[in-house]
Amino acid sequence: MIALLLETLAQLFLIMFLGWLLVKGGILQAAESHVLSRLSLYLLMPCVILNAFQVDFTPQLRRGLLLAFGAALVLHLLLIGFGRLSRKLFHLDEVEEVSVLYSNAATLIIPIVTSVLGPEWVIYSSAFVTVQLIFLWTHGQALFLPQKTGSLKAILGNINITAIAAGLLLLVTGIRFPSIIQETLSDISSMIGPVGMLITGMLIASVSWRSLFAHRRIFLVLALRMLICPALILAILRLSHLEAIAENGQEILLVTFLACTTPSASTVMQFAQIHHRDAEYASAINVLTTLMSIATMPLFVYLYML
């Protein structure tokens, strides 16, 4: 499994390198990555979610989803507590705290899970993404707002939340798309990882390497996001024995754990831009955590499998 994970990560990062080449070669401009970002948000991700829920709602799947949703909820609540403690101890600002707490699971976890475990496990990653989107657009966004209140409209109006609600309805009712639609959804879904890495590569090409390390505290954020948080979550999963709740519980929790080991959420950069915080710093954190994940993700999966 570790070898397969490394191979999948290598493929994704080669695609990221191609995105970097497109910008450095003058074929595209880094600003044009916004088009791909909108494509990913408004088309690819909803298709991935709808496609994931086109499965039979068996008792085994029901128990597995309850485990996946429950684990994601508990871990996010614990991470928020960890974020408050870290803010007091290390005087983290909004960009740093949200970067530490929220991972880039929506972009990376689905292609990784598909390659490492198989497409039938993607539905459990959708459970984590659902919980994360809700917390990210309430707690995460609230940290950037003066009144410290999240936007319910942002949650209900998020197309991915809508896709998740529709997917759950289709799952429970047993409604299936015609084969031509389902095959189309599957083909579009397979684009999520490559497009996400192309976007990252294009953004990296526009960033000065000197500016990436211009912020002295960035190493603290990297350590908290990519080392401390995954280590704490691994310890919690090991001590809780949650895998006993459902059949194949260890694999289901591996999906959840993989989502927690991904780099910082790219949404943080959007929040920073919208609310006039340090967007360059948020971008630097995203780039460096993405590069760091090449080493840390296989390491933590290996520790999980021990």
Backbone torsions as a table, in degrees:
resi	resn	phi	psi	omega
1	MET	NA	-39.3	179.7
2	ILE	-62.6	-42.5	179.8
3	ALA	-62.9	-40.6	179.1
4	LEU	-66.4	-38.8	177.1
5	LEU	-63.6	-44.5	178.8
6	LEU	-61.3	-41.3	179.2
7	GLU	-64.1	-42.2	179.2
8	THR	-64.8	-44.5	178.1
9	LEU	-62.2	-40.4	179.1
10	ALA	-61.6	-41.8	178.5
11	GLN	-63.3	-44.4	-179.6
12	LEU	-64.0	-39.6	-178.3
13	PHE	-76.6	-24.8	171.1
14	LEU	-65.6	-38.7	176.2
15	ILE	-64.5	-39.7	176.5
16	MET	-60.5	-39.7	178.3
17	PHE	-63.1	-38.2	177.9
18	LEU	-65.0	-38.3	174.9
19	GLY	-61.6	-40.2	176.6
20	TRP	-62.0	-42.2	-179.8
21	LEU	-64.7	-37.8	180.0
22	LEU	-59.2	-39.3	-180.0
23	VAL	-78.2	-46.2	-178.9
24	LYS	-65.0	-28.3	178.9
25	GLY	-83.4	-1.1	177.5
26	GLY	78.7	8.2	179.9
27	ILE	-74.8	-40.8	177.7
28	LEU	-128.6	163.8	173.4
29	GLN	-106.9	151.2	-177.7
30	ALA	-59.4	-34.1	-178.6
31	ALA	-63.6	-24.1	-179.6
32	GLU	-72.2	-8.5	175.7
33	SER	-65.9	-19.6	178.1
34	HIS	-62.0	-32.9	178.2
35	VAL	-65.3	-44.7	178.2
36	LEU	-65.8	-35.2	178.2
37	SER	-62.8	-43.0	178.8
38	ARG	-67.8	-37.7	175.7
39	LEU	-60.6	-44.0	-179.2
40	SER	-66.0	-42.8	-176.3
41	LEU	-70.8	-44.5	-169.4
42	TYR	-96.9	-10.6	179.9
43	LEU	-127.1	-56.7	-172.0
44	LEU	-65.3	-50.7	-176.4
45	MET	-63.9	-44.5	175.5
46	PRO	-59.2	-38.2	177.9
47	CYS	-65.1	-40.2	177.4
48	VAL	-59.5	-45.9	-177.0
49	ILE	-65.9	-47.9	179.9
50	LEU	-61.6	-40.7	180.0
51	ASN	-65.5	-35.8	-178.1
52	ALA	-65.9	-31.6	-176.5
53	PHE	-89.0	4.0	177.8
54	GLN	-86.2	62.4	180.0
55	VAL	-136.2	167.4	179.3
56	ASP	-75.7	132.1	-177.6
57	PHE	-85.8	77.2	-178.4
58	THR	-84.6	162.2	175.4
59	PRO	-56.1	-37.0	178.4
60	GLN	-63.9	-42.9	178.8
61	LEU	-66.4	-38.6	179.7
62	ARG	-60.8	-46.0	178.4
63	ARG	-64.4	-39.2	179.5
64	GLY	-64.2	-41.4	178.6
65	LEU	-66.7	-39.2	176.9
66	LEU	-61.2	-41.0	177.1
67	LEU	-64.0	-45.2	-177.9
68	ALA	-64.7	-45.5	178.7
69	PHE	-65.4	-44.3	-179.0
70	GLY	-62.3	-45.3	179.7
71	ALA	-63.5	-42.8	179.8
72	ALA	-62.9	-41.4	-179.6
73	LEU	-64.4	-48.7	-178.9
74	VAL	-62.3	-44.8	-177.9
75	LEU	-65.1	-37.9	178.4
76	HIS	-67.2	-38.7	177.4
77	LEU	-64.5	-41.5	178.1
78	LEU	-66.4	-38.4	178.6
79	LEU	-65.1	-38.4	177.6
80	ILE	-62.7	-41.2	175.2
81	GLY	-62.5	-41.1	177.4
82	PHE	-63.7	-37.5	179.0
83	GLY	-64.7	-41.2	178.4
84	ARG	-64.1	-41.6	178.3
85	LEU	-64.2	-44.0	179.9
86	SER	-64.7	-36.1	178.8
87	ARG	-62.3	-39.4	179.6
88	LYS	-72.9	-41.6	-176.7
89	LEU	-72.9	-42.1	-172.8
90	PHE	-111.9	3.9	178.5
91	HIS	55.1	50.1	-179.9
92	LEU	-70.1	142.6	172.3
93	ASP	-89.8	-175.6	-175.2
94	GLU	-62.6	-45.2	-178.8
95	VAL	-60.9	-43.5	-178.0
96	GLU	-67.6	-45.7	-176.5
97	GLU	-64.5	-47.3	-179.2
98	VAL	-66.8	-35.5	177.4
99	SER	-63.9	-35.7	179.5
100	VAL	-71.4	-40.4	-170.6
101	LEU	-82.3	-34.2	-170.0
102	TYR	-113.2	129.6	-175.5
103	SER	-97.6	167.7	-179.6
104	ASN	-90.4	43.3	-173.0
105	ALA	-62.9	-38.0	-174.2
106	ALA	-59.9	-32.9	-177.9
107	THR	-88.7	-43.0	-170.5
108	LEU	-93.6	-35.8	-167.5
109	ILE	-67.9	-35.0	-175.4
110	ILE	-66.6	-49.5	176.5
111	PRO	-64.4	-32.4	179.3
112	ILE	-69.2	-46.6	179.3
113	VAL	-62.3	-41.5	179.6
114	THR	-59.7	-42.3	-177.5
115	SER	-76.6	-40.1	-173.0
116	VAL	-83.7	-44.2	-175.3
117	LEU	-107.4	-28.9	-178.2
118	GLY	119.2	156.2	-176.0
119	PRO	-63.6	-24.2	-178.9
120	GLU	-69.3	-12.3	179.8
121	TRP	-94.6	-6.4	-178.0
122	VAL	-62.1	-31.7	-178.6
123	ILE	-59.4	-31.7	179.3
124	TYR	-74.6	-29.9	174.5
125	SER	-70.4	-30.1	176.3
126	SER	-63.3	-32.3	176.9
127	ALA	-62.5	-44.5	179.0
128	PHE	-65.2	-44.1	-179.1
129	VAL	-61.6	-38.3	178.5
130	THR	-59.1	-51.4	-178.7
131	VAL	-63.4	-42.1	-178.2
132	GLN	-64.8	-42.3	179.8
133	LEU	-59.6	-41.0	-179.8
134	ILE	-63.5	-47.3	-179.9
135	PHE	-69.4	-37.9	-177.3
136	LEU	-64.6	-39.5	-177.7
137	TRP	-88.3	0.3	172.9
138	THR	-113.9	-75.8	-178.7
139	HIS	-63.0	-47.4	-177.0
140	GLY	-61.5	-49.6	179.9
141	GLN	-67.5	-33.1	-178.6
142	ALA	-62.0	-30.9	179.9
143	LEU	-64.6	-22.8	179.9
144	PHE	-91.2	-10.4	-175.2
145	LEU	-97.5	140.9	179.3
146	PRO	-59.8	-38.1	-177.6
147	GLN	-84.5	-4.2	176.6
148	LYS	56.5	42.4	175.7
149	THR	-126.6	135.3	-179.8
150	GLY	-77.6	170.2	-177.5
151	SER	-105.9	109.3	176.0
152	LEU	-64.3	-35.7	178.6
153	LYS	-62.3	-37.6	179.7
154	ALA	-64.8	-34.1	179.6
155	ILE	-72.3	-54.0	-175.8
156	LEU	-66.5	-28.9	179.9
157	GLY	-88.1	-3.3	179.6
158	ASN	-72.5	123.8	-174.6
159	ILE	-63.1	-28.1	179.1
160	ASN	-72.2	-35.7	174.5
161	ILE	-64.5	-41.3	177.3
162	THR	-61.3	-42.6	179.5
163	ALA	-64.8	-37.8	178.7
164	ILE	-65.9	-43.6	178.0
165	ALA	-61.6	-43.4	178.4
166	ALA	-65.4	-40.4	179.3
167	GLY	-63.8	-42.0	177.8
168	LEU	-64.0	-39.3	178.2
169	LEU	-63.2	-44.3	178.5
170	LEU	-64.5	-37.4	179.9
171	LEU	-64.5	-48.8	-176.2
172	VAL	-68.2	-39.8	-178.0
173	THR	-80.5	-14.4	-179.7
174	GLY	78.4	13.1	179.5
175	ILE	-74.5	132.1	179.7
176	ARG	-119.4	142.3	175.3
177	PHE	-71.0	153.0	171.1
178	PRO	-58.0	154.2	-173.9
179	SER	-56.9	-37.5	-178.2
180	ILE	-65.9	-36.6	177.6
181	ILE	-71.8	-42.7	-178.9
182	GLN	-64.6	-39.5	177.5
183	GLU	-66.8	-35.8	176.5
184	THR	-64.9	-44.9	177.4
185	LEU	-59.5	-42.1	-179.4
186	SER	-63.7	-43.2	179.7
187	ASP	-64.2	-44.0	179.7
188	ILE	-66.7	-38.1	-178.8
189	SER	-60.7	-34.3	-177.7
190	SER	-67.2	-10.7	-178.4
191	MET	-85.9	-13.0	-170.1
192	ILE	-60.1	-44.5	-179.2
193	GLY	-67.7	-53.2	179.3
194	PRO	-57.3	-43.8	-179.5
195	VAL	-64.8	-42.2	178.7
196	GLY	-60.2	-40.4	-179.7
197	MET	-74.8	-32.7	173.9
198	LEU	-60.4	-43.0	178.6
199	ILE	-60.1	-46.2	179.8
200	THR	-61.4	-44.0	179.4
201	GLY	-62.2	-40.3	178.5
202	MET	-65.5	-38.4	178.7
203	LEU	-69.3	-38.6	178.8
204	ILE	-61.7	-37.2	-178.9
205	ALA	-64.0	-23.0	-177.7
206	SER	-92.9	-4.3	-175.7
207	VAL	-102.6	133.8	175.1
208	SER	-75.6	131.5	-179.5
209	TRP	-62.5	-30.7	177.1
210	ARG	-65.2	-38.6	-179.2
211	SER	-70.4	-25.8	179.1
212	LEU	-60.7	-34.6	-177.2
213	PHE	-106.3	15.9	-179.6
214	ALA	-72.2	-22.9	-179.0
215	HIS	-94.8	116.0	-175.1
216	ARG	-64.5	-31.0	-175.6
217	ARG	-81.1	-1.6	-175.2
218	ILE	-64.9	-29.4	179.4
219	PHE	-69.4	-32.9	174.8
220	LEU	-63.9	-45.2	179.8
221	VAL	-63.6	-42.4	178.3
222	LEU	-59.6	-44.3	-179.3
223	ALA	-64.9	-43.0	-179.6
224	LEU	-66.0	-44.7	-175.5
225	ARG	-72.7	-45.1	-169.0
226	MET	-99.6	-13.9	-178.3
227	LEU	-121.4	-56.0	-173.7
228	ILE	-68.3	-49.3	-178.9
229	CYS	-60.0	-50.2	177.6
230	PRO	-61.3	-36.6	179.4
231	ALA	-65.5	-42.4	178.2
232	LEU	-63.9	-43.6	-179.8
233	ILE	-65.4	-39.7	177.2
234	LEU	-60.8	-43.6	178.8
235	ALA	-63.5	-40.6	179.7
236	ILE	-63.9	-45.4	-179.5
237	LEU	-64.1	-39.0	-179.9
238	ARG	-67.8	-42.5	-175.9
239	LEU	-77.0	-26.0	-174.9
240	SER	-80.1	-25.5	-176.8
241	HIS	56.1	37.7	-179.6
242	LEU	-66.3	-21.6	-176.6
243	GLU	-62.3	-17.6	-179.3
244	ALA	-74.3	-12.2	-176.4
245	ILE	-68.9	-36.4	-174.9
246	ALA	-133.8	154.6	173.7
247	GLU	-63.9	141.5	-174.5
248	ASN	60.6	30.0	-178.2
249	GLY	-61.4	-33.6	-179.4
250	GLN	-64.6	-41.1	178.8
251	GLU	-70.0	-37.8	179.0
252	ILE	-63.3	-44.1	178.8
253	LEU	-71.2	-25.5	174.6
254	LEU	-64.1	-39.6	175.9
255	VAL	-59.4	-45.9	177.9
256	THR	-62.0	-43.8	-178.8
257	PHE	-65.8	-40.6	177.3
258	LEU	-58.3	-41.2	179.2
259	ALA	-61.7	-33.1	-178.8
260	CYS	-77.4	-17.4	-177.3
261	THR	-95.4	-2.6	-179.6
262	THR	-73.8	166.2	-178.3
263	PRO	-62.5	176.9	-180.0
264	SER	-65.8	150.3	-174.5
265	ALA	-65.0	133.8	177.7
266	SER	-68.2	-18.5	178.2
267	THR	-62.4	-25.1	179.7
268	VAL	-59.2	-38.6	178.9
269	MET	-62.7	-39.6	179.2
270	GLN	-64.9	-44.6	177.5
271	PHE	-58.6	-44.1	-178.1
272	ALA	-63.1	-40.1	179.3
273	GLN	-67.3	-45.9	-176.0
274	ILE	-65.1	-40.6	-173.7
275	HIS	-100.9	16.4	172.4
276	HIS	58.2	45.3	170.6
277	ARG	-101.7	-168.8	-175.8
278	ASP	-80.7	87.2	-177.9
279	ALA	-67.7	-31.9	178.6
280	GLU	-65.3	-39.6	177.6
281	TYR	-65.0	-43.2	178.5
282	ALA	-62.0	-39.1	178.3
283	SER	-66.1	-41.0	178.9
284	ALA	-62.8	-41.0	177.5
285	ILE	-62.3	-43.8	-179.9
286	ASN	-62.5	-43.7	-179.1
287	VAL	-64.0	-49.2	-175.2
288	LEU	-70.2	-36.7	176.6
289	THR	-67.5	-33.8	176.6
290	THR	-63.5	-45.7	178.5
291	LEU	-66.3	-38.3	-178.6
292	MET	-67.2	-28.7	-177.2
293	SER	-65.3	-19.9	177.2
294	ILE	-56.9	-37.0	-179.0
295	ALA	-94.0	-39.6	-171.1
296	THR	-76.3	-35.5	-178.3
297	MET	-63.1	-50.4	176.2
298	PRO	-60.7	-36.4	179.7
299	LEU	-60.9	-47.6	-176.5
300	PHE	-73.8	-31.0	174.4
301	VAL	-66.0	-38.4	176.4
302	TYR	-62.4	-43.6	178.3
303	LEU	-65.4	-36.4	178.6
304	TYR	-65.2	-37.5	-175.9
305	MET	-79.0	-11.6	-179.5
306	LEU	-63.6	NA	NA
